[in-house]
Amino acid sequence: MPAPATRLFRWPLAAALLTLCGLIACAHAKEADDGDDAVELAAPPGSGSAAARRAVVYTPANWPTALSGDLFTPDGKVPANGRPAVVTLHGGAWHKGDRQKLAGFAKRLASRGYVALTIDYRLVPDAIYPAQLQDVQQAVRYLRANAASLGVDPKRIALWGSSAGAHLAVLAAGLSPGDPLYDPEARVQAVVGAGTPTDFRDGGGGNKSLASFLGERWSKGSKVFIDASPIAHVSADDPPVFLIHGDADTTVPPEQAIVYRDALTAAGVPNTLLLLPGVGHVLGAAGKDALSRGMDFLDQRLRP
């Protein structure tokens, strides 16, 4: 029997504000504006430079919408076996945001030796699930298909997301053969999620933003709410996972990270949950050390 689902939104005030705003990313008005900026860091001064290719179309010609990303590559000679790569995914309740929010963080990754691709993906209401997931898979496919020209090692690719982007990252990483949306060319070797929604099986507290993302209202046993829940896809072949979460997060309660961590552990998947005491959905000053530890995790998994 599956573990009891944990409500995505459990506090009446938060639920009321989310209904008013229509956005999962806003626990209050300022957080709606600042959103995931607090979990994305600019490259530090003196960290080295990175070459940037802007507005790279990463989707194939027959894709419903041409989608772009900004590609940041480290300076210097490419190693013989290529560099590890990271696709970064912005937050914004699947309704808003763009790749510019992650430009500073992508530069930081490049200064650390990674090829970083920060992408736009389709947003609600123009597209609903699973369009966003399939966009993420195309970004991984793009890096793998163009590995030689981009100086990427196709066997060392990771996903990094925050909030709604974290949901897409861990979901894409956790799909396995047998899942209808599984894409073998979009497999990754590691994933990092900050403020990650993982379990929609009980409807996410009736949140309208989630319902519009999934294209229907929740009902018991709803297939789309189950399919879109990363926890429903945990299996032993999942890549290593690093989770960052504030233990005072009322937008995506920390139980979402805890039950997911426990499911990963039960399946034998290497994982780390970094719970930040007294921190909400916007990480603030706590984000700097947390993200550094997330990058340490990538180093351990992709640059042993």
C-alpha positions as CSV (number, residue, x, y, z in Angstrom):
1,M,0.0,0.0,0.0
2,P,1.5,3.4,-0.9
3,A,2.5,5.8,1.9
4,P,-0.2,8.3,2.9
5,A,0.1,11.4,0.7
6,T,1.2,14.6,2.3
7,R,-0.7,17.8,1.5
8,L,1.1,20.2,-0.6
9,F,-0.6,23.1,1.1
10,R,-1.7,22.7,4.6
11,W,-2.0,26.1,6.1
12,P,-5.4,28.0,5.6
13,L,-3.7,31.4,5.2
14,A,-1.2,30.1,2.6
15,A,-4.0,28.3,0.8
16,A,-6.1,31.5,0.7
17,L,-3.2,33.6,-0.6
18,L,-2.4,31.0,-3.2
19,T,-6.0,30.9,-4.4
20,L,-6.0,34.7,-4.5
21,C,-2.7,34.9,-6.4
22,G,-3.1,31.8,-8.4
23,L,0.5,31.0,-7.9
24,I,2.2,28.2,-6.0
25,A,5.3,30.4,-5.6
26,C,3.7,33.1,-3.5
27,A,3.4,32.7,0.3
28,H,2.9,36.5,0.4
29,A,3.2,39.3,-2.1
30,K,6.9,39.9,-1.8
31,E,7.7,36.3,-2.2
32,A,5.6,36.2,-5.3
33,D,7.9,38.9,-6.7
34,D,11.2,37.6,-5.4
35,G,10.3,33.9,-5.9
36,D,13.2,31.7,-6.6
37,D,15.7,34.5,-6.9
38,A,16.5,33.7,-3.3
39,V,17.7,30.3,-4.3
40,E,19.7,31.4,-7.3
41,L,23.0,33.0,-6.9
42,A,25.0,35.3,-9.2
43,A,28.5,34.2,-10.1
44,P,30.9,35.5,-7.4
45,P,33.4,38.2,-8.3
46,G,36.7,36.8,-9.5
47,S,35.2,33.3,-10.1
48,G,36.3,33.1,-13.7
49,S,34.5,33.9,-16.9
50,A,32.2,31.8,-19.0
51,A,31.3,32.0,-22.7
52,A,27.6,32.5,-23.3
53,R,25.4,31.5,-26.2
54,R,22.1,33.2,-25.9
55,A,18.7,32.1,-27.2
56,V,19.8,28.6,-28.3
57,V,16.8,26.8,-29.7
58,Y,16.9,23.4,-28.0
59,T,13.7,21.9,-29.2
60,P,13.4,20.0,-32.6
61,A,11.8,21.6,-35.6
62,N,8.5,19.7,-35.2
63,W,8.0,20.9,-31.5
64,P,4.7,22.7,-30.8
65,T,6.6,25.8,-29.7
66,A,10.3,26.6,-30.4
67,L,11.9,27.0,-27.0
68,S,15.2,28.6,-26.2
69,G,17.9,28.3,-23.6
70,D,21.1,30.2,-22.7
71,L,24.2,28.1,-22.7
72,F,27.2,28.9,-20.5
73,T,30.5,27.1,-21.0
74,P,33.7,27.4,-19.0
75,D,36.7,29.0,-20.5
76,G,39.7,26.9,-21.3
77,K,40.5,23.7,-23.1
78,V,37.8,21.1,-23.2
79,P,38.9,17.8,-21.5
80,A,39.2,14.8,-23.8
81,N,36.2,13.2,-22.2
82,G,34.1,16.4,-22.2
83,R,32.7,18.4,-19.3
84,P,29.7,17.5,-17.1
85,A,26.5,19.5,-17.9
86,V,23.6,20.8,-15.9
87,V,20.1,21.9,-17.1
88,T,18.7,24.5,-14.8
89,L,14.9,25.0,-14.4
90,H,13.3,28.1,-13.0
91,G,10.3,28.2,-10.6
92,G,7.1,30.2,-10.8
93,A,4.2,27.7,-10.2
94,W,4.4,26.4,-13.8
95,H,2.7,29.7,-14.7
96,K,5.5,32.3,-14.8
97,G,9.2,32.8,-14.9
98,D,11.9,32.5,-17.6
99,R,15.4,31.4,-18.1
100,Q,16.8,34.9,-17.2
101,K,16.1,34.1,-13.5
102,L,18.8,31.5,-13.6
103,A,21.5,33.3,-15.6
104,G,23.6,34.2,-12.6
105,F,23.4,30.7,-11.2
106,A,24.3,29.2,-14.6
107,K,27.4,31.4,-14.8
108,R,28.3,30.2,-11.3
109,L,28.1,26.6,-12.5
110,A,30.2,27.4,-15.6
111,S,32.8,29.0,-13.4
112,R,32.9,25.7,-11.5
113,G,33.6,23.7,-14.7
114,Y,30.1,22.8,-15.8
115,V,28.4,23.4,-19.1
116,A,25.1,25.0,-17.9
117,L,21.9,25.3,-20.0
118,T,19.2,27.4,-18.4
119,I,15.9,27.0,-20.3
120,D,12.5,28.4,-20.9
121,Y,9.7,25.8,-20.8
122,R,6.1,26.1,-21.8
123,L,3.9,27.7,-19.1
124,V,0.2,27.5,-18.0
125,P,-2.3,28.4,-19.5
126,D,-0.7,28.0,-22.9
127,A,0.3,24.4,-22.1
128,I,-0.5,22.0,-19.4
129,Y,1.2,18.9,-18.0
130,P,3.0,16.9,-19.4
131,A,4.2,19.6,-21.9
132,Q,6.6,21.1,-19.3
133,L,8.1,17.7,-18.5
134,Q,8.6,16.9,-22.2
135,D,10.3,20.3,-22.7
136,V,12.8,19.4,-19.9
137,Q,13.4,16.0,-21.6
138,Q,14.2,17.8,-24.9
139,A,16.8,20.0,-23.1
140,V,18.6,16.9,-21.9
141,R,18.3,15.4,-25.4
142,Y,19.8,18.5,-26.9
143,L,22.9,18.4,-24.7
144,R,23.3,14.7,-25.4
145,A,22.8,14.9,-29.2
146,N,25.2,17.9,-29.4
147,A,27.7,16.7,-26.9
148,A,30.7,16.7,-29.2
149,S,30.2,20.2,-30.4
150,L,29.3,21.5,-27.0
151,G,32.2,19.8,-25.2
152,V,29.8,17.8,-23.0
153,D,30.2,14.3,-21.6
154,P,26.9,12.7,-22.5
155,K,27.3,10.3,-19.6
156,R,27.5,13.2,-17.0
157,I,24.3,15.3,-17.2
158,A,22.3,16.6,-14.3
159,L,19.1,18.6,-13.6
160,W,18.8,21.4,-11.1
161,G,15.5,23.1,-10.3
162,S,13.8,25.3,-7.8
163,S,10.1,25.1,-6.7
164,A,8.1,24.2,-9.8
165,G,11.3,23.7,-11.7
166,A,12.5,21.3,-8.9
167,H,9.3,19.3,-9.4
168,L,10.0,19.0,-13.1
169,A,13.6,18.1,-12.4
170,V,13.0,15.3,-9.9
171,L,10.0,14.0,-12.0
172,A,12.1,13.8,-15.2
173,A,15.0,12.2,-13.4
174,G,12.8,9.6,-11.7
175,L,11.0,8.2,-14.8
176,S,11.9,4.6,-15.6
177,P,11.3,2.1,-18.4
178,G,7.7,1.2,-18.2
179,D,6.5,4.8,-17.4
180,P,4.6,6.1,-20.4
181,L,6.6,9.3,-20.5
182,Y,10.0,7.7,-20.0
183,D,12.6,8.8,-22.6
184,P,15.9,6.9,-22.5
185,E,17.8,9.7,-24.2
186,A,16.7,12.1,-21.4
187,R,18.2,10.0,-18.5
188,V,20.4,12.0,-16.2
189,Q,23.0,11.1,-13.7
190,A,22.1,13.4,-10.8
191,V,19.4,15.8,-9.7
192,V,19.1,18.7,-7.3
193,G,15.8,20.2,-6.1
194,A,15.2,23.2,-3.9
195,G,11.7,23.6,-2.4
196,T,10.5,20.6,-4.3
197,P,6.8,19.6,-4.6
198,T,6.8,15.8,-4.7
199,D,3.3,14.4,-3.9
200,F,0.0,15.5,-5.4
201,R,-1.9,12.2,-4.8
202,D,-4.3,13.9,-2.3
203,G,-4.9,16.9,-4.6
204,G,-2.4,19.3,-3.1
205,G,-5.0,20.8,-0.8
206,G,-7.3,21.8,-3.6
207,N,-4.9,24.4,-5.0
208,K,-6.2,26.1,-8.2
209,S,-2.7,26.6,-9.6
210,L,-2.0,22.9,-9.4
211,A,-5.3,22.0,-11.0
212,S,-4.7,24.4,-13.9
213,F,-1.3,22.9,-14.4
214,L,-2.6,19.4,-14.5
215,G,-5.7,20.3,-16.5
216,E,-8.4,19.0,-14.2
217,R,-9.7,19.2,-10.6
218,W,-8.6,16.5,-8.2
219,S,-10.6,13.5,-7.5
220,K,-9.7,10.4,-5.5
221,G,-7.4,8.2,-7.6
222,S,-6.9,10.9,-10.3
223,K,-4.4,9.4,-12.7
224,V,-2.9,12.7,-13.7
225,F,-2.3,13.8,-10.1
226,I,-0.6,10.5,-9.4
227,D,1.4,10.5,-12.6
228,A,2.7,14.0,-12.0
229,S,3.8,13.1,-8.5
230,P,7.6,12.3,-8.4
231,I,7.0,10.1,-5.3
232,A,4.9,7.8,-7.5
233,H,7.9,7.0,-9.7
234,V,10.6,6.3,-7.2
235,S,12.5,3.1,-8.1
236,A,16.0,1.7,-7.5
237,D,17.3,2.9,-10.8
238,D,16.7,6.6,-10.0
239,P,19.9,8.8,-10.1
240,P,21.2,10.3,-6.9
241,V,19.1,13.1,-5.5
242,F,20.0,16.2,-3.4
243,L,17.1,18.1,-1.8
244,I,17.2,21.5,-0.3
245,H,14.2,22.6,1.8
246,G,13.3,25.1,4.5
247,D,11.7,23.5,7.5
248,A,9.4,26.6,7.9
249,D,8.2,26.5,4.3
250,T,4.4,26.9,4.2
251,T,4.2,27.0,0.4
252,V,5.7,23.6,-0.1
253,P,5.7,22.0,3.4
254,P,8.9,20.2,4.4
255,E,6.9,17.0,4.6
256,Q,7.0,16.9,0.9
257,A,10.8,16.6,1.0
258,I,10.8,14.2,4.0
259,V,8.4,11.6,2.5
260,Y,10.2,11.8,-0.8
261,R,13.6,11.3,0.9
262,D,12.1,8.3,2.8
263,A,10.8,6.8,-0.4
264,L,14.2,7.2,-2.1
265,T,16.0,5.6,0.9
266,A,13.6,2.7,1.0
267,A,14.3,2.1,-2.7
268,G,18.0,2.2,-2.2
269,V,18.5,5.5,-4.1
270,P,21.5,7.6,-2.8
271,N,20.1,10.9,-1.5
272,T,20.6,13.8,0.8
273,L,18.0,16.1,2.3
274,L,19.3,19.4,3.6
275,L,16.7,20.9,5.9
276,L,17.3,24.5,6.7
277,P,16.1,25.5,10.2
278,G,13.7,28.5,10.3
279,V,13.8,29.0,6.6
280,G,10.7,29.3,4.3
281,H,10.2,28.8,0.6
282,V,12.4,31.8,-0.2
283,L,15.8,30.7,1.2
284,G,17.3,34.1,1.7
285,A,20.7,34.3,3.2
286,A,20.6,30.5,3.9
287,G,20.6,29.9,0.2
288,K,24.3,30.7,-0.4
289,D,25.7,27.8,1.7
290,A,22.8,25.5,0.6
291,L,23.6,26.0,-3.1
292,S,27.3,25.5,-2.5
293,R,26.6,22.2,-0.9
294,G,24.3,21.3,-3.8
295,M,27.2,22.0,-6.2
296,D,29.5,19.9,-3.9
297,F,27.0,17.1,-4.5
298,L,27.3,17.5,-8.2
299,D,31.1,17.4,-8.0
300,Q,30.9,14.2,-6.1
301,R,28.5,12.6,-8.6
302,L,29.7,14.0,-11.9
303,R,33.3,14.9,-11.2
304,P,34.6,12.1,-9.0
